[in-house]
C-alpha cells in the first residue's frame, strides 16, 4: 500500500530549543529555555540541579542519589552538586520558588 506524506502542518516537528541552549561553567550542566523553566539541568535529561540539590540537602548521600537516578553517571550527579556549590543563591531561589506550601484549616 503506498504511503502518503502528511501535509507539512500535520507533521511532527521538533522545537528549536537546541538553538537556545545556554552552556554553563560545568560540563554536564546546561540551561534550555522552556525546559524546567530554564533551570539548569543535567545535559540530555530533564533532571534539574534543583532536584539533586534538594535530595542532597535532605541527607541523601552519593550512593543513594545514584540509586535514585540509576540512568545517571556519578560524574553527572557530582557535577550537579558542584553547580549547586558554585551557584547556591540561584539554586536556593529555584527551591524556594518550587516549595509546596501546606495549607491547614
ZALUMNU-652426 format. One record per atom (N, C-alpha, C): residue in one letter; z, x, y. Coordinates in steps of 0.001 Angstrom, whole numbers, plus 500000, padded with zeros to 6 digits. Layout:
% residues N
aZXY ...
END
This chain:
% residues 105
x500000500844498829 x500000500000500000 x500000500897501245 x499080500690502155 x499042501520503354 x500251501233504244 x500673502248504917 x501790502075505847 x501243501936507253 x501961501219508028 x501557501006509414 x502603501628510327 x502172502391511261 x503105503023512189 x503717501970513097 x504970502131513359 x505649501225514284 x505191501506515705 x505202500503516544 x504895500761517953 x505896501766518506 x505477502545519433 x506324503604519987 x507689503067520418 x507745501889521005 x509016501333521478 x509960500971520337 x509439500810519110 x510272500438517970 x510735501638517162 x510204502786517447 x510568503974516676 x511960504450517050 x512619504971516019 x513925505574516268 x513693506906516937 x514389507161518013 x514250508442518691 x515627509028518913 x515664510316518963 x516933510976519228 x517134511046520729 x518372511132521116 x518649511299522536 x518400512748522901 x518320512982524128 x518081514337524593 x519402514993524970 x520469514601524299 x521790515165524592 x521790516671524413 x520974517168523472 x520950518609523246 x520440519354524467 x519684518671525322 x519230519307526555 x520377519504527536 x521472518793527324 x522583518805528269 x523810519534527725 x523679520243526623 x524830520927526034 x525373521952527017 x526679521928527181 x527355522888528049 x528107523859527149 x527663525089527138 x528335526111526337 x529649526492527012 x530598526943526211 x531894527374526739 x532074528854526442 x533225529361526795 x533538530761526522 x534043530965525095 x533894529963524249 x534306530024522845 x533092529743521962 x532847530589520968 x531606530479520182 x531444529200519374 x532516528541518990 x532414527328518172 x532637526042518963 x532793526155520272 x533134525003521104 x532069524805522180 x531657523557522362 x530779523216523481 x531094521800523948 x530447521408525037 x530606520059525584 x529227519415525633 x529176518152525247 x527927517400525304 x528215516096526044 x527667515944527251 x527885514684527960 x527491513498527078 x528365512513527022 x528099511336526199 x528653511425524792 x529160512577524407 x529791512741523093 x531280512937523331 x532081512013522834 x533538512031523027 x533853512194524522 x533125511485525349 x533386511506526786 x533161512850527450 x532382513721526826 x532123515036527399 x533225516049527144 x534206515665526320 x535286516596525982 x534728517764525172 x535421518898525190 x534989519999524333 x535152519608522864 x534110519872522091 x534105519548520666 x533706520774519864 x534028520735518580 x533584521787517676 x532099521573517437 x531314522618517634 x529857522518517510 x529463521914516173 x528492521021516228 x527976520388515024 x528837519260514495 x529878518893515247 x530786517823514819 x531084516919516009 x531816515873515750 x532359515029516814 x533885515188516847 x534362516326516396 x535801516602516401 x536130517334517692 x536981516707518488 x537319517293519784 x538427518333519639 x538441519231520607 x539537520196520686 x540847519429520831 x540790518308521545 x541991517468521711 x542557517040520364 x541690516623519434 x542157516208518102 x542946517321517429 x542361518507517406 x543010519650516751 x544306519995517478 x544252520024518807 x545432520383519597 x546567519386519404 x546235518105519327 x547293517108519132 x547990517296517786 x547223517515516733 x547840517751515419 x548686519019515443 x548192520051516110 x548925521316516218 x550252521086516943 x550211520342518032 x551421520049518798 x552411519200518006 x551902518405517052 x552780517599516198 x553374518406515046 x552956519662514933 x553578520538513950 x552747520901512737 x551497520437512660 x550672520847511525 x550360522333511641 x550385523023510501 x550047524440510500 x548572524608510134 x548100525863510093 x546686526115509795 x546273525518508455 x547118525689507454 x546793525173506122 x546638523652506147 x547541522971506834 x547470521508506912 x546253521043507717 x545934521762508787 x544736521427509559 x543487521626508714 x543465522704507963 x542321522998507100 x542178521921506024 x543306521436505508 x543271520347504520 x542827519031505164 x543235518800506401 x542866517566507102 x541384517549507485 x540819518718507687 x539409518851508078 x538712519813507122 x538547519436505856 x538009520365504852 x536566520796505112 x535849520053505932 x534465520406506240 x534369521465507336 x535505521813507961 x535513522851508984 x535877524195508375 x535398525235509014 x535809526586508620 x537063526937509408 x537835527824508855 x539065528236509524 x538757528802510911 x537644529517511036 x537261530083512335 x537058528992513382 x536519527846512979 x536308526740513915 x537644526166514385 x538574526016513449 x539904525499513798 x540614526478514723 x540546527757514388 x541180528779515227 x540565528803516619 x539242528642516697 x538584528655517998 x538976527432518822 x539135526282518174 x539591525088518893 x540985525319519469 x541858525922518679 x543207526217519176 x543168527294520250 x542250528241520113 x542075529261521148 x541611528649522462 x540702527681522365 x540236526984523570 x541406526249524217 x542202525590523400 x543389524891523910 x544320525873524612 x544523527040524020 x545398528052524606 x544843528562525940 x543521528702526018 x542891529198527244 x542743528124528323 x542705526860527924 x542470525753528861 x543487524623528646 x544778524938528683 x545777523910528357 x545764522718529312 x545566522958530600 x545586521838531554 x544471520837531259 x543291521343530934 x542157520466530620 x542448519618529384 x542923520261528318 x543146519541527058 x544341518601527183 x545388519030527858 x546545518146528051 x546167516923528887 x545236517092529822 x544759515941530600 x544009514963529694 x543172515484528774 x542479514601527825 x543480513898526909 x544521514611526505 x545548513999525660 x546222512854526419 x546576513102527675 x547227512063528486 x546308510856528687 x545019511108528924 x544059510012529126 x543906509145527884 x544086509738526726 x543842509032525468 x545112508589524770 x546234508729525448 x547511508330524858 x547534506823524654 x548015506423523518 x548173504998523222 x549556504587523695 x549589503605524541 x550855503136525097 x551339501962524264 x552579502054523823 x553171500962523050 x553672499896524012 x553261498686523770 x553681497567524612 x554794496827523886 x555903496632524584 x557026495893523995 x557284494644524821 x557923493683524204 x558233492422524906 x559345492608525898 
END
